[in-house]
Amino acid sequence: MNMFYILINARPKPGTSEASKTAGAFVNCWVLKATENEAKDRVSFMLENDGWIINEIQEIKKVDKEYYSSDSEGLAYFEQALTDGEVLIINTWPLEIQ
């Protein structure tokens, strides 16, 4: 298995509770999968089920523990994904910022 970091620009699906207050989000994802395509498919499935539409995958790369040697927050998410298989952090911005 490989750990993939994926950065996504997303927006809430119309009609969801998020759509009434949120213009969009950057989603930081750590996903433990065999291939990049499997990682993208898993993230897409999870976001779709949670009421999000992917605008763009801005970054995807394979990462390891050493990659986070000077980033304790990133390391914590990486290590949590090793345990849970995936971690998604959704950072939203309000409608007014559009």
Secondary structure as GFF3:
##gff-version 3
##sequence-region A 1 98
A	DSSP	beta_strand	2	12	.	.	.	ID=ss1
A	DSSP	three_ten_helix	18	20	.	.	.	ID=ss2
A	DSSP	beta_strand	22	33	.	.	.	ID=ss3
A	DSSP	alpha_helix	36	49	.	.	.	ID=ss4
A	DSSP	beta_strand	52	63	.	.	.	ID=ss5
A	DSSP	three_ten_helix	65	68	.	.	.	ID=ss6
A	DSSP	alpha_helix	72	84	.	.	.	ID=ss7
A	DSSP	beta_strand	86	94	.	.	.	ID=ss8
A	DSSP	three_ten_helix	95	97	.	.	.	ID=ss9
###
